[in-house]
Amino acid sequence: MRIQVLIMCALLASAAISAAQDDRPIGLVKTASGEVFILRDGRRMAALPGHQLVLGDELSTGATGALGVILRDDTVLSLGPSTETRIEQFAFEPVDQKLGMVLRVTRGLIEYLSGKISKLAPGSVRIETPVATLGVRGTRFVARIVP
Amino acid sequence: MKGAHFRRLVLSLCFFVSVLLSGCTAQKSIIILLPEDGKVSGEVTIVNDQGSQVLNKSWQSVEISGTQGRPASPIVLDETTVQDIFGGVMAAMPLPPVNYLLYFKHDSAELLPDSKLLLPVIAKAIKERHPAQLSVVGHTDTMGTAEYNYQLGLLRARTVSALLALHGAAPAGTETSSRGSSDHLVKTPDQTLEPRNRRAEVSIR
C-alpha cells in the first residue's frame, strides 16, 4: 500500500515537472516595430520587447512589421515584413541530451543565427518551409520564402 | 470625348506595364549564407522533392522557383544585393547574447582588479541589449565544505549583480544562482586552492 502511494506520488511529481518544463519560456522578444503579433492558443497579441515566448507560438508581421527574438539556447532570429513563422519544436536540455529545434516559416523574410542546440547537436535544427526543408548546422543565414 | 479616350488609353497602357513588371519581378524563394565575424562556420542544406543543395561559403545563395522547384545551383552574391533585399530583416536582428567571466579573491566576494575593470563593459552590454535578461552564476574552488561554498558562490553572484546596478545596469530580468564548488573551470581534487575556479559566469541575453 505504502509503495503504491509512493509510486503515485512519484508519477504525479514527474508529471508536474514535465508540465513545468513545457511551460517554461523558450525565448524573448527583443525588437519589435510596426505590426508584429504573437498567436498563442488561438489568441493574438501585439508582440513587445520583453515578451516571453513559449513552444508553439506563432510569430507574424504585417506589411511594415519587423521582429527580433532570442531563444533560450541563444539562437537569434529576426522576421521582416509579411512573415509568418511558428516554433514547432524546441528542446534544450544539454544534461539529458535532449536537443532539437524545428521552426516553420510559412512565408516572408528571416535572418537566423544558430545557438547552442546547433553547436551541441549538429543536424538537430530544421527550418520547414513550403518550398524546401533547411537543415542548419551552426551558422548564420537569411531566407526569403515565397510559397 | 477625346479626353475619355485618352484616359482609357493611359489606363490600358498602365495595366500592360504593370503586368510586364510583375512578370519580371515575380519573386523566387532564396536562401543566402552569411559570414559571422568575417567567416562562415557551418552550412545549410536545402532539400525538397526535386533535389538538394548545400551552402557553405559566405554570400552563397540558392534560389527556388515556385512551391517545389528544384533548388538552383549556388551562386555567390555581393553584399549590396543582399542588403537591398534583407536590410530591414537584418536591422531587426537583436545583438547576440554575450558572456563574461569575473574572478574573485580567495574566500571572498571581492573582485580581482582586472575583473573590476570589466564591470562598466558589462553594464554597457546590458544597456545595449535592453530589455536584457541577466544571469550570474557564482562558483568557488574546492576549499571548504560544499554548503559553505554554495553560500559563497551565491554571495559572489549577488555581489556582481549589485555592482552592475551601481554601474547603471538595469536589466529587465536578473537570475542569480550558485553552483558552489561543483562545477569547476579547472578540474582539481577536493580541498584545492585554484584561483581560476573562484569566478562568476555572467550571461546577457
Chai-1 contact restraints between the chains, C-beta under 6 A:
chainA,res_idxA,chainB,res_idxB,connection_type,confidence,min_distance_angstrom,max_distance_angstrom,comment,restraint_id
A,K30,B,P94,contact,1.0,0.0,6.0,A-B,restraint_1
A,T31,B,A92,contact,1.0,0.0,6.0,A-B,restraint_2
A,T31,B,P94,contact,1.0,0.0,6.0,A-B,restraint_3
A,P49,B,P131,contact,1.0,0.0,6.0,A-B,restraint_4
A,G50,B,P131,contact,1.0,0.0,6.0,A-B,restraint_5
A,G50,B,A172,contact,1.0,0.0,6.0,A-B,restraint_6
A,A66,B,G88,contact,1.0,0.0,6.0,A-B,restraint_7
A,A66,B,A92,contact,1.0,0.0,6.0,A-B,restraint_8
A,G68,B,A92,contact,1.0,0.0,6.0,A-B,restraint_9
A,G68,B,M93,contact,1.0,0.0,6.0,A-B,restraint_10
A,G68,B,P94,contact,1.0,0.0,6.0,A-B,restraint_11
A,I70,B,P94,contact,1.0,0.0,6.0,A-B,restraint_12
A,I70,B,R205,contact,1.0,0.0,6.0,A-B,restraint_13
A,D74,B,P97,contact,1.0,0.0,6.0,A-B,restraint_14
A,V76,B,P94,contact,1.0,0.0,6.0,A-B,restraint_15
A,V76,B,P96,contact,1.0,0.0,6.0,A-B,restraint_16
A,S78,B,V89,contact,1.0,0.0,6.0,A-B,restraint_17
A,S78,B,A92,contact,1.0,0.0,6.0,A-B,restraint_18
A,S78,B,M93,contact,1.0,0.0,6.0,A-B,restraint_19
A,G80,B,G88,contact,1.0,0.0,6.0,A-B,restraint_20
A,G80,B,V89,contact,1.0,0.0,6.0,A-B,restraint_21
A,L109,B,V89,contact,1.0,0.0,6.0,A-B,restraint_22
A,E111,B,V89,contact,1.0,0.0,6.0,A-B,restraint_23
A,E111,B,M90,contact,1.0,0.0,6.0,A-B,restraint_24
A,E111,B,M93,contact,1.0,0.0,6.0,A-B,restraint_25
A,P130,B,T67,contact,1.0,0.0,6.0,A-B,restraint_26
A,V131,B,S29,contact,1.0,0.0,6.0,A-B,restraint_27
A,V131,B,I64,contact,1.0,0.0,6.0,A-B,restraint_28
A,V131,B,T67,contact,1.0,0.0,6.0,A-B,restraint_29
A,A132,B,I46,contact,1.0,0.0,6.0,A-B,restraint_30
A,A132,B,V47,contact,1.0,0.0,6.0,A-B,restraint_31
A,A132,B,N48,contact,1.0,0.0,6.0,A-B,restraint_32
A,A132,B,I64,contact,1.0,0.0,6.0,A-B,restraint_33
A,T133,B,V47,contact,1.0,0.0,6.0,A-B,restraint_34
A,L134,B,V44,contact,1.0,0.0,6.0,A-B,restraint_35
A,L134,B,I46,contact,1.0,0.0,6.0,A-B,restraint_36
A,G135,B,T45,contact,1.0,0.0,6.0,A-B,restraint_37
A,V136,B,V44,contact,1.0,0.0,6.0,A-B,restraint_38
A,R137,B,G42,contact,1.0,0.0,6.0,A-B,restraint_39
A,R137,B,E43,contact,1.0,0.0,6.0,A-B,restraint_40
A,G138,B,S41,contact,1.0,0.0,6.0,A-B,restraint_41
A,G138,B,G42,contact,1.0,0.0,6.0,A-B,restraint_42
A,T139,B,S41,contact,1.0,0.0,6.0,A-B,restraint_43
A,T139,B,G42,contact,1.0,0.0,6.0,A-B,restraint_44
A,R140,B,L34,contact,1.0,0.0,6.0,A-B,restraint_45
A,R140,B,E36,contact,1.0,0.0,6.0,A-B,restraint_46
A,F141,B,L33,contact,1.0,0.0,6.0,A-B,restraint_47
A,F141,B,L34,contact,1.0,0.0,6.0,A-B,restraint_48
A,F141,B,V44,contact,1.0,0.0,6.0,A-B,restraint_49
A,V142,B,I32,contact,1.0,0.0,6.0,A-B,restraint_50
A,V142,B,F86,contact,1.0,0.0,6.0,A-B,restraint_51
A,A143,B,I31,contact,1.0,0.0,6.0,A-B,restraint_52
A,R144,B,S29,contact,1.0,0.0,6.0,A-B,restraint_53
A,R144,B,I30,contact,1.0,0.0,6.0,A-B,restraint_54
A,I145,B,S29,contact,1.0,0.0,6.0,A-B,restraint_55
A,V146,B,Q27,contact,1.0,0.0,6.0,A-B,restraint_56
A,V146,B,S29,contact,1.0,0.0,6.0,A-B,restraint_57
